[in-house]
Amino acid sequence: MAFITLDKNKLKHNFTALTELFDQNNIQWAVVAKLLCGNEIFLNEVLDLKPKQICDSRVSNLTAIKNIDPDVETIYIKPAPNTSIEEIVKYADISFNTELETIKLLSAEAKRQNTIHKVIIMVELGELREGVLRDDLVDFYQQVFELPNVQIVGLGANLTCMYGILPNADKLIQLALYKEVLELRFDKHIPFISGGASVTIPLIQNQTLPEAINHFRIGETLFMGTNAYDASRYEHLKQNVFKLHTEIIELHEKPMMPDGEVGLNMTGEKVTFDPAWENTTNYRAIIDLGLLDIDTEHFSPLWEDASIVGASSDMIVIDLGDNPRGLKVGDTIPFHMNYMGILRIMNSDYVDKRVI
């Protein structure tokens, strides 16, 4: 059976390093846990680190988080669906919002639950995902400001996730200016300007982050030790916090070139083959994992002399060359995954999750 491991020592190292960075710059940060897909084994490891806040975009995952640690502050980080309002008020202390009618529902539900629900208003800065248009922000804020049982605790923005629009000082200064305008207009302090994510960390390092940006949401850099701005590695952080291990279920020396007329494969593609493969053989291992679990572009063997040469729904074929390690059926092959690869594997019920 395939399994994914979380190295708790590497995770703790990255968490500590990031906490020091943000503390030195008077920034509060929240762990974005959506990569864990609500897995309680891994959530326990994160919560043992005592983050001040933890974010997710699925209310079921926030439920799991609150069941483990009722005291941790939780943030729902996408506009709320109307069908989940009751659960969001119950399990999310804060939610990101862009729709007035949705906030009215949150207000009514918070009143029914006899609580105050905190909201962060997301502002459109060019990524064209979620966000209130800048020309509408003052009027939007005023209408939310007047609602009972909701408290505006911040402005926020999302960049990079969909179109790759990168954060810079100019864009984030805009967010800071909106804070100043709204505070002057309504005579009410806005505690958080949540303009930071993993991709924004380089702005701290090169000292171009506007001082008003005081809240970051971090997932990728914590779990992968990578710079989301350019996909490079941070030397002071640990990579491969997660590692994928797959079991060999068949291993034979076989021809590299298939034999027969070539049609479309299961994904609708017509595969082409390197002519150099003609009349060559290699050891080919089939692993107990498939496209149902992960796409091949999102992971790769940790061994440089092994490579993925084919995949179907439930099996993936690995070229082992002349099998220098003497692998046999039942042995495992380790893999590195990128962010989307980890996300896919974590969302697969067919892959075991283990802490090391």
C-alpha positions in Angstrom: 0.0 0.0 0.0 1.2 3.5 -0.8 1.7 5.9 2.2 2.7 9.5 2.8 4.8 10.5 5.7 5.0 13.8 7.6 8.4 14.5 9.3 7.4 16.2 12.5 10.9 17.4 13.3 11.2 19.1 9.9 7.8 20.6 10.4 8.7 22.0 13.8 12.0 23.4 12.4 10.1 25.3 9.7 7.4 26.5 12.1 10.0 27.8 14.6 12.0 29.6 11.8 8.9 31.2 10.4 7.7 32.3 13.8 11.0 34.0 14.5 10.8 35.8 11.1 7.3 37.1 11.7 8.0 38.0 15.3 11.0 40.1 14.3 8.7 42.0 11.9 5.7 42.4 14.2 3.5 40.2 12.0 1.0 37.7 13.2 0.7 34.6 11.0 -1.8 31.9 10.5 -1.1 28.3 9.4 -3.0 27.4 6.2 -3.9 23.8 6.8 -6.0 23.1 3.6 -3.1 20.9 2.3 -3.9 18.4 5.1 -7.4 17.8 3.9 -8.7 17.6 7.4 -6.5 14.5 8.3 -6.6 14.3 12.1 -3.2 12.5 12.4 -1.4 15.4 10.7 -3.6 18.1 12.1 -2.6 16.9 15.6 1.1 17.5 14.7 0.3 21.1 13.5 -1.8 21.9 16.5 0.9 20.6 18.9 3.0 23.5 17.6 0.5 25.9 19.1 -0.2 28.2 16.2 -2.2 31.3 17.1 -4.5 30.9 14.1 -5.3 28.1 11.6 -7.0 28.6 8.2 -8.9 26.3 5.9 -11.2 26.6 3.0 -13.4 23.6 3.9 -15.8 23.9 6.9 -15.5 20.1 7.5 -11.8 20.6 8.1 -12.4 23.5 10.5 -14.8 21.2 12.3 -12.0 18.6 12.7 -9.6 21.3 13.9 -12.0 22.6 16.5 -12.7 19.0 17.7 -9.0 18.6 18.4 -8.4 22.1 19.9 -11.5 24.2 20.6 -9.4 27.1 21.7 -7.4 27.7 18.5 -8.7 30.6 16.4 -9.9 29.4 13.1 -10.3 31.3 9.8 -12.5 30.3 6.9 -10.5 31.6 3.9 -13.0 31.8 1.0 -16.4 33.4 0.6 -19.0 31.3 2.5 -21.6 29.3 0.7 -25.1 30.1 1.9 -25.7 26.4 2.7 -22.8 26.4 5.2 -23.6 29.6 7.2 -24.6 27.8 10.4 -21.4 25.6 10.4 -19.1 28.5 9.5 -20.4 30.7 12.4 -20.0 27.6 14.7 -16.6 26.5 13.6 -14.9 29.5 12.1 -14.0 32.4 14.4 -13.2 34.6 11.4 -14.2 34.3 7.7 -13.1 36.0 4.5 -16.0 37.8 2.8 -16.8 39.7 -0.4 -20.6 39.4 -0.6 -22.9 41.7 1.4 -25.9 39.3 1.3 -23.6 36.5 2.6 -22.5 38.7 5.5 -26.1 39.5 6.3 -26.7 35.7 6.7 -23.6 35.4 8.9 -24.9 38.3 11.0 -28.3 36.7 11.4 -26.8 33.3 12.3 -24.4 34.8 14.7 -27.3 36.5 16.5 -29.1 33.2 16.6 -26.0 31.5 18.1 -25.6 34.5 20.5 -22.0 35.2 19.3 -19.9 37.7 17.4 -18.6 36.5 14.1 -15.5 38.3 12.9 -15.0 39.1 9.2 -12.1 40.1 7.0 -13.2 41.9 3.9 -11.2 40.8 0.8 -10.2 43.5 -1.7 -9.6 43.0 -5.4 -5.9 43.9 -6.2 -5.7 42.4 -9.7 -5.7 38.6 -9.3 -9.5 38.6 -10.2 -10.4 35.8 -7.9 -12.3 36.9 -4.7 -12.4 40.5 -3.7 -14.5 43.6 -3.4 -13.8 46.1 -6.2 -11.9 49.0 -5.0 -14.5 51.6 -6.1 -17.1 49.8 -4.1 -15.1 49.3 -0.9 -16.2 52.3 1.2 -19.9 51.7 0.6 -19.5 48.0 1.1 -17.7 48.5 4.4 -20.3 50.9 5.7 -23.1 48.4 5.1 -21.2 45.7 6.9 -20.2 48.1 9.7 -23.9 48.6 10.5 -24.8 44.9 10.8 -25.3 43.3 14.3 -23.2 40.4 15.6 -20.4 40.8 13.0 -17.1 42.6 13.7 -14.8 43.7 10.9 -11.3 42.7 12.0 -9.4 43.2 8.8 -8.9 43.8 5.2 -7.2 41.2 3.0 -6.2 40.4 -0.5 -5.3 37.3 -2.5 -2.6 37.2 -5.2 -0.8 34.6 -7.2 -3.1 31.6 -6.6 -5.0 31.6 -9.9 -3.3 33.8 -12.4 0.1 34.2 -10.8 -0.2 37.9 -10.2 2.7 38.6 -7.9 2.6 40.8 -4.8 4.6 44.0 -4.7 5.0 47.0 -2.6 2.7 49.1 -4.8 -0.2 46.7 -4.6 0.1 46.2 -0.8 0.4 50.0 -0.2 -3.0 50.3 -1.8 -4.4 47.9 0.8 -2.7 49.9 3.5 -4.2 53.1 2.2 -7.7 51.6 2.2 -7.2 50.8 5.8 -6.3 54.4 6.6 -9.3 55.8 4.6 -11.8 53.4 6.3 -10.4 54.1 9.8 -10.7 57.8 9.3 -14.1 57.6 7.8 -15.7 55.3 10.4 -13.4 56.1 13.5 -12.8 52.4 14.0 -9.5 50.6 14.2 -9.0 47.7 11.8 -6.6 45.3 13.5 -5.4 43.1 10.6 -4.2 43.8 7.1 -3.9 40.3 5.8 -1.9 40.9 2.7 0.7 38.2 3.1 1.1 34.6 2.0 4.0 32.4 1.2 4.6 34.3 -2.0 4.9 37.6 0.0 7.8 36.5 2.3 10.5 37.8 -0.1 9.1 41.3 0.5 10.0 41.0 4.1 13.5 39.8 3.3 14.2 42.6 0.8 12.5 45.1 3.2 9.9 46.3 0.7 6.8 45.1 2.6 4.7 48.0 3.7 4.6 48.3 7.5 0.8 48.2 7.7 0.8 44.6 6.4 0.7 42.8 9.7 -1.0 39.4 9.0 0.3 36.5 6.9 -1.3 33.2 5.9 1.3 30.5 5.3 1.0 27.0 4.0 3.4 26.2 1.2 6.6 27.6 2.8 5.8 25.9 6.1 5.1 22.5 4.6 7.6 22.6 1.8 10.4 25.0 2.8 10.1 26.7 -0.6 9.9 30.2 -1.9 6.5 30.5 -3.6 7.7 33.6 -5.5 10.1 31.7 -7.7 9.9 28.1 -6.6 13.4 28.1 -5.1 14.4 26.5 -1.9 15.0 28.4 1.3 18.4 27.3 2.6 17.4 27.8 6.3 14.2 25.7 6.0 13.6 22.0 5.6 12.3 20.5 2.4 10.5 17.1 2.0 8.5 17.5 5.1 6.2 15.2 3.2 7.4 12.1 1.4 5.5 9.6 -0.7 6.3 5.9 -0.5 4.9 3.4 -3.0 5.0 -0.4 -3.0 6.3 -2.4 -6.0 3.6 -4.8 -7.1 5.4 -6.1 -10.2 9.0 -6.0 -11.3 10.4 -7.4 -14.6 12.9 -6.7 -17.2 10.8 -5.7 -20.2 11.3 -4.0 -23.6 11.2 -0.2 -23.5 9.1 0.0 -26.8 5.5 -1.3 -26.7 4.5 -3.7 -29.4 1.4 -3.2 -31.6 -0.7 -0.6 -33.2 -0.9 2.6 -31.1 -4.3 4.1 -30.3 -5.6 6.4 -27.6 -4.8 5.6 -24.0 -7.3 6.0 -21.1 -6.7 9.7 -20.9 -7.5 10.2 -24.5 -3.9 10.8 -25.6 -1.9 9.1 -28.3 1.5 8.4 -26.8 4.7 8.8 -28.8 7.8 6.9 -28.0 11.5 7.7 -28.2 13.1 5.8 -31.2 16.1 5.2 -29.1 14.0 2.7 -27.0 13.9 0.3 -29.9 15.6 -3.1 -29.1 16.4 -2.0 -25.5 15.2 -3.5 -22.2 15.1 -2.1 -18.7 13.7 -3.2 -15.3 10.2 -1.8 -15.0 8.4 -1.6 -11.7 4.6 -1.2 -11.3 3.7 0.7 -8.1 0.5 0.5 -6.2 -0.6 4.1 -7.1 -2.4 5.6 -10.1 -3.9 8.7 -11.7 -6.8 8.4 -9.4 -4.4 9.4 -6.6 -2.0 11.8 -8.3 -1.0 13.2 -11.7 2.4 12.2 -12.9 3.6 15.8 -13.4 3.2 16.5 -9.7 5.7 13.9 -8.3 9.0 12.3 -9.2 11.3 9.6 -7.7 13.8 10.7 -5.2 16.4 8.6 -7.1 17.8 10.4 -10.1 18.3 7.1 -12.0 14.5 6.2 -11.8 11.8 7.8 -13.9 8.0 7.6 -14.5 7.4 6.1 -18.0 3.6 5.4 -17.9 0.5 5.6 -15.9 -3.1 4.5 -15.7 -5.9 4.9 -13.2 -4.6 2.5 -10.6 -1.0 1.7 -11.6 2.1 3.7 -12.5 5.2 2.3 -14.2 8.7 3.3 -13.1 11.8 2.7 -15.2 14.6 1.5 -12.9 17.2 1.1 -15.5 19.3 -2.0 -14.7 17.9 -2.0 -11.1 21.1 -1.1 -9.3 19.5 -1.3 -5.9 18.3 -4.9 -6.4 14.7 -4.0 -5.7 12.1 -6.7 -5.6 8.3 -7.0 -5.3 7.2 -5.6 -1.9 10.0 -3.0 -1.7 9.1 0.7 -1.7 10.2 3.6 -3.9 10.3 7.1 -2.3 9.0 10.1 -4.2 9.1 13.9 -3.9 5.9 15.8 -4.5 5.1 19.4 -5.4 2.3 21.3 -3.6 -0.5 20.0 -5.9 0.9 16.5 -5.6 0.7 16.5 -1.8 -2.8 18.0 -2.0 -3.9 15.1 -4.3 -2.3 12.4 -2.2 -3.8 13.9 1.0 -7.2 13.8 -0.6 -6.9 10.2 -1.6 -8.5 7.7 0.8 -6.3 5.0 -0.8 -3.0 6.4 0.5 -2.1 5.8 4.2 -1.0 8.8 6.3 1.9 8.3 8.8 4.0 10.5 11.1 7.7 9.9 11.4 
